[in-house]
Each structure stands twice: as structure tokens, then as C-alpha cells.
């Protein structure tokens, strides 16, 4: 009985230690993960509409959405950088 309690407590300690380690590793990426969630949730209706237009071809729809997101994110930088002298 006593050894079962020790094993259970050690198991919980290992799980807790693993969870803390995972959080420490993920901490630098939290802002990027939150932005990914925001972009995913906000672009989901557009993806669903595009998927309907393309006849449920998921790879093509995902590729087009990826290209659109890249252009949307890069467009402000291109607009600002265009008039700069080289």
C-alpha cells in the first residue's frame, strides 16, 4: 500500500515536471501561436467558401489560402518599401 502511494506521487511529480518543461520550451513561441490562432479563426470562413468554389479540393484551397495570407501580410511592407530609393 505504501509503495503504491509513493509510485503514484512520483508519477504525478514526473507529469508535473514534464508539463513545466513543456511550458518553458513553448514560452518564447506564445505570441506566434496566438497570432496563428487569430489568423486561423478569422480566415476560416474564407477558406470554407474557397473550398466550396474549388469542389472540395482541400490541398488546392489550402495552398491558395496560404498564398493569399502571405500576400496580405507582405503587402504593407511592399507598399512602404516601394518608394524608398535603392
Number of C-alpha atoms within 10 A of each C-alpha: 5 7 8 9 10 11 11 12 12 12 12 12 12 12 12 12 12 12 12 12 12 11 12 11 11 12 11 10 10 12 11 10 13 11 11 12 12 11 12 12 10 11 13 12 11 12 18 14 12 19 18 13 11 12 10 13 12 15 10 14 21 14 11 14 18 13 12 12 14 11 12 11 11 11 12 10 10 11 10 9 11 9 8 7 5 5
